[in-house]
């Protein structure tokens, strides 16, 4: 049913209109996309022509306009019956405290989750308390739907927590001093690598989404994305982003209480607290902070008792509107034996993958590293390293350290020949590659569609399945990121590619003909299109 057009600015009419638009938008995009990007958007006013919406951050605004602008305008026209002007205003307070529109159906976490998180689609506004109402707190916890002014420094027995930043470090780098509270649950000095800042992080298609999420947390902690869950293979920059968040939070508000540690440290502290009968001190230590940052959360695998304790720690912090940031080598759902209730909570906020860096990103990382070492790296040398070292950033940095060290000791200029002498294994690692153009050509031929149609914005059924299959094959047989694949196939975003991969994956389990087709294409790619990486 189309929304009646009001004659004057009316916040209530704007909210109802936004609810109708979201209902239409939900028919076009996936539930996860709707949860991530539109739950935190609030209607402010409608003047008869322009609908003003509040978003939590500049990044949130840019992402919606760039990736969902057309879909949003189309949904608005279908819902309202007129052409609307949509104005997105950065207003973290409004975006964080406004309840989800009544248009959303309930989509709460598991029954033992307690109050629904602010980052998931909750029950309709008719069933939810208004922002001004006193929350029902039978357990003494504050409702997570109400986002108080952040950050609030907790009080340990009446003692001030105005320190330069304190916590537990997961790495052996120190920076600055910190006060202690003088009791067993006091925080240890925060240890951060001074080089791990946002300004030193090289952004590319492989990590742009994760970087933007981390920036959003630093700008609007406990409001933008809570929790933030970063995952990816080793050596891709997860720890760098975690520490960059800590650096930026302390720069903005030095008194912020940050607890930064590895999951192994959390486990060891918990075991020690059990042995000493000091669980209350342990819980005060972990639950009375502004920000909890845990690296390598996959270490929780196969630790049932520790998972139980972390579950309650997570709930206590979340309900008090404190920021939680986690990193893992794998997505939450792939961590072995991780309790389903933890998996669901880790997805309440933003889950972002850091992929292997593409060639251009590897090149930028090498050049940045060379500059920090005051070394001139010739383009041909940088290109040799970027072409041959593809696994992770750590290997890239290790390679340039090794080469610069050898060059300095031997007093030789860094040349491609020197690189070959220092790292002969690079010559032996000439893997074969397949291009997206090769995949597109085969798929177009088999499905009798034009190559340009696969790369167009057309959504016709005759093109949709071949395009999804091509995206699936590109993800499986090339090293391109989701964003690069989406860009090649008609400028689509990474979530569209992920949806295509998941859809083809599910079809392959039941469709024998499709399985045969995929096998034949894979054989042809290896036989006819593989070529040396060098």
C-alpha positions as CSV (number, residue, x, y, z in Angstrom):
1,X,0.0,0.0,0.0
2,X,1.4,3.4,-1.0
3,X,2.1,6.0,1.6
4,X,0.0,9.2,1.6
5,X,2.0,12.3,1.0
6,X,2.0,14.7,4.0
7,X,1.6,18.4,3.3
8,X,4.2,19.5,5.9
9,X,7.3,18.3,7.8
10,X,6.1,15.5,10.2
11,X,8.6,13.1,12.0
12,X,5.8,10.6,12.6
13,X,4.8,10.6,8.9
14,X,8.5,10.3,8.0
15,X,8.9,7.2,10.2
16,X,5.9,5.5,8.7
17,X,7.1,6.4,5.2
18,X,10.6,5.0,5.9
19,X,9.0,1.8,7.2
20,X,7.1,1.4,3.9
21,X,10.3,2.0,1.9
22,X,12.2,-0.6,3.9
23,X,9.5,-3.1,3.2
24,X,10.0,-2.6,-0.5
25,X,13.8,-2.6,-0.1
26,X,13.7,-5.9,1.7
27,X,12.3,-7.5,-1.5
28,X,15.4,-6.4,-3.4
29,X,18.4,-7.1,-1.1
30,X,19.4,-9.8,1.2
31,X,18.5,-9.8,4.9
32,X,22.1,-9.5,6.0
33,X,22.5,-6.4,3.9
34,X,19.3,-4.9,5.3
35,X,20.5,-5.6,8.8
36,X,24.0,-4.2,8.3
37,X,23.2,-1.0,6.4
38,X,19.6,0.1,7.1
39,X,18.7,-1.0,10.6
40,X,20.7,2.0,12.0
41,X,19.1,4.5,9.6
42,X,16.4,6.7,11.2
43,X,13.8,8.9,9.6
44,X,14.1,12.5,10.7
45,X,11.6,14.5,8.7
46,X,9.6,14.7,5.5
47,X,8.7,18.1,4.0
48,X,6.5,16.9,1.1
49,X,9.4,16.4,-1.3
50,X,12.6,15.4,0.7
51,X,12.8,12.6,3.2
52,X,15.7,13.3,5.6
53,X,17.4,10.2,7.1
54,X,20.0,10.0,9.9
55,X,23.0,7.6,9.5
56,X,25.6,6.8,12.1
57,X,28.8,7.7,10.2
58,X,30.3,9.3,7.0
59,X,31.3,5.8,5.8
60,X,27.8,4.5,6.4
61,X,26.4,7.3,4.3
62,X,28.9,6.9,1.4
63,X,28.4,3.1,1.3
64,X,24.6,3.4,1.1
65,X,24.8,6.0,-1.6
66,X,27.4,4.2,-3.6
67,X,26.0,0.6,-3.4
68,X,22.2,1.0,-2.7
69,X,21.3,4.4,-4.1
70,X,19.4,3.2,-7.1
71,X,17.7,0.4,-5.2
72,X,16.7,2.8,-2.4
73,X,15.2,5.4,-4.9
74,X,13.3,2.6,-6.7
75,X,11.9,1.3,-3.4
76,X,10.9,4.8,-2.3
77,X,9.0,5.4,-5.5
78,X,7.2,2.0,-5.3
79,X,6.3,2.6,-1.6
80,X,5.2,6.2,-1.8
81,X,4.0,6.6,-5.4
82,X,6.0,9.8,-6.0
83,X,9.6,10.6,-6.8
84,X,11.3,11.4,-3.5
85,X,14.5,13.2,-2.8
86,X,16.5,11.3,-0.1
87,X,18.9,13.3,2.1
88,X,21.3,11.3,4.3
89,X,22.6,13.2,7.3
90,X,25.3,12.0,9.6
91,X,23.8,12.0,13.1
92,X,25.1,9.1,15.3
93,X,22.9,10.1,18.2
94,X,19.6,9.8,16.2
95,X,20.8,6.8,14.3
96,X,21.8,4.9,17.4
97,X,18.8,5.6,19.7
98,X,15.9,5.3,17.2
99,X,14.1,2.0,17.4
100,X,13.7,-0.2,14.3
101,X,10.6,0.7,12.2
102,X,7.4,-1.2,12.9
103,X,7.6,-2.5,9.3
104,X,10.3,-5.0,10.3
105,X,9.2,-8.4,11.3
106,X,10.7,-9.9,14.5
107,X,14.1,-11.4,13.9
108,X,15.6,-11.9,17.3
109,X,18.5,-14.0,18.3
110,X,18.1,-17.3,20.1
111,X,15.7,-17.5,23.0
112,X,18.5,-17.3,25.6
113,X,19.9,-14.1,24.1
114,X,18.2,-11.7,26.5
115,X,17.4,-8.3,25.1
116,X,17.6,-8.0,21.3
117,X,20.8,-6.2,20.2
118,X,20.7,-2.8,18.6
119,X,22.4,-4.2,15.5
120,X,19.8,-6.9,14.6
121,X,16.2,-6.6,13.4
122,X,14.1,-6.5,16.5
123,X,10.4,-6.7,17.3
124,X,8.1,-4.1,16.0
125,X,8.1,-0.7,17.8
126,X,4.7,-1.5,19.3
127,X,6.2,-4.2,21.4
128,X,9.5,-2.4,22.2
129,X,10.0,0.3,24.8
130,X,10.3,3.8,23.6
131,X,13.7,5.5,24.0
132,X,12.4,7.7,26.7
133,X,10.8,4.9,28.7
134,X,12.5,3.3,31.7
135,X,13.7,-0.1,30.6
136,X,12.6,-3.3,32.3
137,X,15.8,-4.5,34.0
138,X,15.0,-7.5,36.0
139,X,18.6,-8.6,35.8
140,X,20.0,-5.1,36.5
141,X,21.5,-4.7,33.0
142,X,20.7,-1.7,30.9
143,X,18.7,-2.4,27.8
144,X,21.0,-2.5,24.7
145,X,18.4,-0.6,22.7
146,X,19.2,2.5,24.7
147,X,22.6,3.9,23.8
148,X,23.8,6.3,26.5
149,X,26.5,8.9,26.0
150,X,29.8,7.0,25.2
151,X,32.3,6.3,26.6
152,X,31.4,6.1,30.3
153,X,34.3,5.4,32.6
154,X,33.2,2.8,35.2
155,X,34.0,3.4,38.8
156,X,36.0,0.8,40.7
157,X,35.1,1.2,44.3
158,X,34.9,5.0,43.9
159,X,38.4,5.3,42.4
160,X,38.9,7.5,39.3
161,X,39.7,5.8,36.1
162,X,41.1,8.8,34.3
163,X,44.2,7.2,32.8
164,X,46.1,7.6,29.6
165,X,44.6,4.3,28.4
166,X,45.1,0.9,30.0
167,X,44.7,-2.7,29.1
168,X,46.6,-5.9,28.4
169,X,48.8,-6.2,25.3
170,X,49.0,-9.2,23.1
171,X,52.3,-8.2,21.6
172,X,55.7,-7.2,22.9
173,X,55.6,-3.5,21.8
174,X,55.3,-0.8,24.5
175,X,54.1,2.8,24.1
176,X,53.6,5.3,26.9
177,X,52.8,4.7,30.5
178,X,49.5,4.0,32.3
179,X,48.2,4.2,35.9
180,X,47.0,1.2,37.7
181,X,44.1,0.9,40.2
182,X,46.1,-0.9,42.9
183,X,43.9,-4.0,43.2
184,X,43.7,-7.5,41.8
185,X,41.4,-6.6,39.0
186,X,43.4,-3.6,37.8
187,X,44.3,-3.4,34.1
188,X,47.8,-3.8,33.0
189,X,49.5,-1.2,30.8
190,X,48.2,-1.2,27.2
191,X,50.9,-2.3,24.8
192,X,50.5,-1.3,21.2
193,X,52.8,-1.2,18.2
194,X,53.2,2.5,17.4
195,X,53.3,1.7,13.6
196,X,49.9,0.0,13.7
197,X,47.7,3.0,13.0
198,X,45.1,3.8,10.3
199,X,47.4,6.1,8.5
200,X,50.0,3.3,8.1
201,X,47.4,0.8,6.8
202,X,47.4,0.2,3.1
203,X,43.8,0.0,1.9
204,X,42.8,-2.0,-1.2
205,X,39.9,-4.0,-2.5
206,X,40.9,-7.0,-0.3
207,X,40.5,-5.1,3.0
208,X,38.5,-1.9,2.3
209,X,35.3,-3.2,3.9
210,X,37.2,-4.3,7.1
211,X,39.1,-1.0,7.2
212,X,35.9,1.0,6.9
213,X,34.3,-1.0,9.7
214,X,37.2,-0.4,11.9
215,X,37.1,3.3,11.2
216,X,33.4,3.4,11.9
217,X,34.1,1.8,15.4
218,X,36.8,4.3,16.1
219,X,34.5,7.2,15.1
220,X,31.3,5.9,16.9
221,X,32.2,3.2,19.4
222,X,29.3,1.0,20.6
223,X,27.1,2.7,18.0
224,X,28.4,2.0,14.6
225,X,29.1,-1.7,14.6
226,X,29.0,-3.7,17.8
227,X,30.6,-6.2,17.9
228,X,33.0,-5.7,15.0
229,X,34.2,-9.2,13.9
230,X,37.2,-9.3,11.5
231,X,38.3,-12.6,10.0
232,X,40.9,-13.7,7.5
233,X,44.0,-15.8,7.1
234,X,47.2,-15.1,9.0
235,X,49.3,-12.1,8.1
236,X,46.6,-10.1,6.4
237,X,46.4,-7.1,8.8
238,X,43.8,-8.1,11.4
239,X,46.0,-7.2,14.4
240,X,47.0,-4.0,12.6
241,X,43.4,-2.9,12.4
242,X,42.6,-3.9,16.0
243,X,45.5,-1.8,17.3
244,X,44.6,1.0,15.0
245,X,41.2,1.2,16.6
246,X,42.9,1.4,20.0
247,X,45.3,4.1,18.9
248,X,42.4,6.2,17.4
249,X,40.1,5.8,20.4
250,X,42.9,6.9,22.8
251,X,43.7,9.9,20.5
252,X,40.1,11.0,20.6
253,X,39.6,10.4,24.3
254,X,42.7,9.5,26.3
255,X,40.7,8.4,29.4
256,X,39.1,5.5,27.4
257,X,39.5,2.2,29.3
258,X,40.6,-0.4,26.7
259,X,41.3,-4.0,27.4
260,X,43.3,-5.4,24.5
261,X,44.5,-9.0,24.6
262,X,44.7,-12.3,22.8
263,X,42.0,-15.0,23.4
264,X,44.7,-17.2,24.8
265,X,45.4,-14.6,27.5
266,X,41.7,-14.4,28.3
267,X,41.6,-18.2,28.7
268,X,44.7,-18.2,30.9
269,X,43.3,-15.5,33.1
270,X,40.1,-17.4,33.4
271,X,41.8,-20.6,34.4
272,X,44.0,-18.8,37.0
273,X,40.8,-17.1,38.4
274,X,39.2,-20.5,38.8
275,X,42.2,-22.0,40.6
276,X,42.5,-19.1,43.0
277,X,38.7,-18.7,43.5
278,X,38.9,-15.2,42.2
279,X,36.2,-15.2,39.6
280,X,34.6,-11.9,41.0
281,X,37.9,-10.1,40.4
282,X,38.2,-11.6,37.0
283,X,34.7,-10.5,36.0
284,X,35.2,-6.9,37.3
285,X,38.4,-6.7,35.3
286,X,36.8,-7.8,32.1
287,X,33.3,-6.2,32.4
288,X,34.1,-2.8,33.6
289,X,35.8,-1.4,30.6
290,X,34.8,0.9,27.7
291,X,36.2,-1.3,25.0
292,X,37.1,-5.0,24.9
293,X,39.4,-6.0,22.0
294,X,40.2,-9.7,21.6
295,X,42.6,-11.0,19.0
296,X,42.4,-14.7,17.7
297,X,39.0,-15.4,19.2
298,X,39.0,-18.8,17.3
299,X,41.2,-19.9,20.3
300,X,37.8,-20.5,22.0
301,X,37.4,-23.7,20.0
302,X,37.0,-26.8,22.1
303,X,37.0,-24.8,25.4
304,X,33.4,-25.2,26.7
305,X,33.9,-23.6,30.1
306,X,35.8,-20.6,28.7
307,X,33.1,-20.1,26.0
308,X,30.5,-20.0,28.8
309,X,32.4,-17.3,30.6
310,X,33.0,-15.3,27.5
311,X,29.3,-15.5,26.6
312,X,28.4,-13.8,29.9
313,X,31.2,-11.3,29.5
314,X,30.0,-10.4,26.0
315,X,26.4,-10.0,27.3
316,X,27.4,-7.8,30.2
317,X,29.5,-5.4,27.9
318,X,26.9,-5.4,25.1
319,X,24.0,-4.6,27.4
320,X,26.1,-1.7,29.0
321,X,26.7,-0.3,25.5
322,X,30.4,-1.0,25.5
323,X,32.3,-1.7,22.3
324,X,33.5,-5.2,21.5
325,X,36.0,-5.9,18.7
326,X,37.1,-9.5,17.8
327,X,39.4,-11.1,15.2
328,X,39.6,-14.6,14.0
329,X,41.3,-16.8,11.3
330,X,37.9,-17.9,10.1
331,X,34.3,-16.8,10.1
332,X,32.4,-17.3,13.4
333,X,30.3,-20.2,12.0
334,X,33.4,-22.1,11.0
335,X,35.1,-22.0,14.4
336,X,35.0,-25.7,15.6
337,X,32.6,-26.4,18.5
338,X,31.8,-22.7,19.0
339,X,28.4,-22.5,20.8
340,X,25.6,-21.4,18.5
341,X,24.6,-18.6,20.9
342,X,28.2,-17.1,20.6
343,X,28.1,-17.5,16.8
344,X,24.8,-15.5,16.7
345,X,26.2,-12.8,18.9
346,X,29.4,-12.4,16.9
347,X,27.1,-11.7,13.9
348,X,25.0,-9.0,15.7
349,X,27.2,-6.2,14.5
350,X,29.5,-6.3,11.4
351,X,31.4,-9.3,10.2
352,X,34.1,-8.4,7.7
353,X,36.5,-10.5,5.9
354,X,40.1,-9.5,5.0
355,X,41.1,-11.3,1.9
356,X,44.5,-11.9,0.3
357,X,45.9,-8.7,-1.1
358,X,45.6,-8.2,-4.9
359,X,48.6,-7.2,-7.0
360,X,48.1,-3.5,-6.7
361,X,47.7,-3.6,-2.9
362,X,50.8,-5.8,-2.6
363,X,52.7,-3.2,-4.7
364,X,51.5,-0.4,-2.5
365,X,52.5,-2.3,0.7
366,X,56.0,-2.8,-0.6
367,X,56.5,0.8,-1.5
368,X,55.1,2.0,1.8
369,X,57.5,-0.4,3.7
370,X,60.4,0.7,1.6
371,X,59.7,4.4,2.4
372,X,59.5,3.6,6.1
373,X,63.0,2.0,5.8
374,X,64.3,5.0,3.8
375,X,65.1,2.7,0.9
376,X,64.6,3.4,-2.8
377,X,62.9,0.3,-4.4
378,X,63.0,0.3,-8.2
379,X,59.6,-0.5,-9.9
380,X,60.9,-3.7,-11.5
381,X,62.0,-5.0,-8.1
382,X,58.7,-4.1,-6.4
383,X,56.8,-5.8,-9.3
384,X,58.8,-9.0,-9.1
385,X,58.1,-9.3,-5.3
386,X,54.4,-8.3,-5.7
387,X,53.9,-10.9,-8.5
388,X,55.6,-13.8,-6.7
389,X,54.6,-13.3,-3.0
390,X,50.8,-13.5,-2.9
391,X,49.9,-15.2,0.4
392,X,50.1,-12.5,3.0
393,X,51.5,-9.1,4.0
394,X,53.8,-10.7,6.6
395,X,55.7,-12.5,3.8
396,X,55.9,-9.4,1.8
397,X,57.4,-7.4,4.7
398,X,59.7,-10.3,5.6
399,X,61.0,-10.4,2.0
400,X,61.8,-6.7,1.8
401,X,63.6,-6.9,5.2
402,X,65.7,-9.8,4.0
403,X,66.6,-8.1,0.7
404,X,67.4,-4.7,2.3
405,X,69.5,-6.4,5.0
406,X,71.5,-8.3,2.4
407,X,71.9,-5.2,0.2
408,X,73.3,-3.3,3.2
409,X,75.7,-6.0,4.3
410,X,77.0,-6.5,0.8
411,X,76.9,-2.8,-0.1
412,X,75.0,-3.7,-3.3
413,X,72.2,-1.9,-5.1
414,X,68.8,-3.6,-4.9
415,X,68.2,-5.1,-8.4
416,X,66.1,-7.9,-9.8
417,X,69.3,-10.0,-10.0
418,X,70.0,-9.4,-6.3
419,X,66.4,-10.4,-5.4
420,X,66.9,-13.7,-7.3
421,X,70.1,-14.5,-5.5
422,X,68.7,-13.7,-2.1
423,X,65.3,-15.4,-2.6
424,X,65.8,-18.2,-5.2
425,X,62.6,-19.8,-4.0
426,X,60.7,-17.1,-5.8
427,X,61.8,-18.5,-9.2
428,X,60.6,-22.0,-8.2
429,X,57.1,-20.7,-7.2
430,X,55.7,-20.1,-10.7
431,X,52.1,-21.1,-10.2
432,X,49.5,-21.0,-13.0
433,X,46.7,-18.5,-13.2
434,X,43.3,-18.2,-14.8
435,X,41.8,-14.9,-15.8
436,X,38.2,-13.8,-15.3
437,X,38.1,-13.2,-19.1
438,X,38.7,-16.9,-19.7
439,X,35.9,-17.9,-17.3
440,X,33.5,-15.5,-18.9
441,X,34.3,-16.8,-22.4
442,X,33.6,-20.4,-21.5
443,X,30.4,-19.6,-19.5
444,X,29.1,-17.4,-22.3
445,X,29.7,-20.1,-24.9
446,X,28.1,-22.9,-22.9
447,X,25.0,-20.9,-22.0
448,X,24.7,-19.1,-25.3
449,X,24.8,-15.6,-23.9
450,X,26.8,-12.6,-25.0
451,X,30.0,-11.8,-23.1
452,X,28.8,-8.2,-22.7
453,X,25.6,-9.4,-21.1
454,X,27.6,-11.2,-18.3
455,X,29.3,-7.8,-17.6
456,X,26.1,-5.7,-17.9
457,X,23.6,-4.6,-15.2
458,X,20.8,-6.8,-16.9
459,X,18.9,-9.0,-14.4
460,X,17.1,-11.2,-16.9
461,X,16.8,-14.8,-15.8
462,X,18.6,-16.0,-18.9
463,X,21.7,-14.0,-17.8
464,X,21.4,-14.2,-14.1
465,X,22.4,-17.8,-13.6
466,X,25.4,-17.8,-16.0
467,X,26.6,-14.6,-14.4
468,X,26.3,-16.2,-10.9
469,X,28.2,-19.3,-12.1
470,X,30.9,-17.1,-13.6
471,X,31.3,-15.3,-10.3
472,X,31.4,-18.6,-8.5
473,X,34.2,-19.9,-10.8
474,X,36.1,-16.6,-10.6
475,X,36.1,-16.9,-6.8
476,X,37.3,-20.5,-6.9
477,X,39.9,-20.3,-9.7
478,X,41.3,-16.8,-9.4
479,X,42.9,-14.8,-6.6
480,X,40.7,-11.8,-7.2
481,X,38.8,-10.3,-4.2
482,X,35.0,-10.3,-4.0
483,X,35.0,-6.6,-4.8
484,X,37.2,-7.1,-7.9
485,X,35.0,-9.9,-9.2
486,X,31.9,-7.8,-8.6
487,X,33.5,-4.9,-10.5
488,X,34.3,-7.1,-13.5
489,X,30.7,-8.4,-13.7
490,X,28.8,-5.2,-14.1
491,X,30.1,-3.1,-11.2
492,X,28.3,-5.2,-8.5
493,X,29.2,-5.0,-4.8
494,X,31.0,-7.8,-2.8
495,X,27.7,-8.9,-1.2
496,X,26.2,-9.7,-4.6
497,X,29.2,-11.9,-5.4
498,X,29.0,-13.6,-2.0
499,X,25.3,-14.3,-2.6
500,X,26.1,-15.8,-6.1
501,X,28.8,-18.0,-4.6
502,X,26.5,-19.3,-1.8
503,X,23.7,-19.9,-4.3
504,X,25.8,-21.9,-6.7
505,X,27.2,-23.8,-3.8
506,X,23.7,-24.8,-2.6
507,X,22.6,-25.7,-6.2
508,X,25.6,-28.0,-6.7
509,X,24.4,-30.3,-3.8
510,X,21.2,-31.2,-5.7
511,X,21.8,-30.4,-9.4
512,X,23.8,-33.1,-11.1
513,X,23.8,-31.4,-14.4
514,X,25.2,-28.2,-12.9
515,X,27.9,-30.2,-11.1
516,X,28.9,-31.8,-14.5
517,X,29.0,-28.4,-16.1
518,X,31.2,-26.9,-13.4
519,X,33.6,-29.9,-13.6
520,X,33.9,-29.6,-17.4
521,X,34.6,-25.8,-17.2
522,X,37.2,-26.4,-14.5
523,X,39.0,-29.0,-16.7
524,X,38.9,-26.7,-19.7
525,X,40.3,-23.8,-17.6
526,X,43.3,-25.9,-16.5
527,X,43.8,-27.5,-19.9
528,X,43.5,-24.5,-22.2
529,X,43.8,-21.3,-20.2
530,X,46.3,-21.8,-17.4
531,X,49.5,-19.7,-17.9
532,X,52.6,-19.0,-15.8
533,X,52.2,-16.3,-13.2
534,X,55.4,-14.7,-14.3
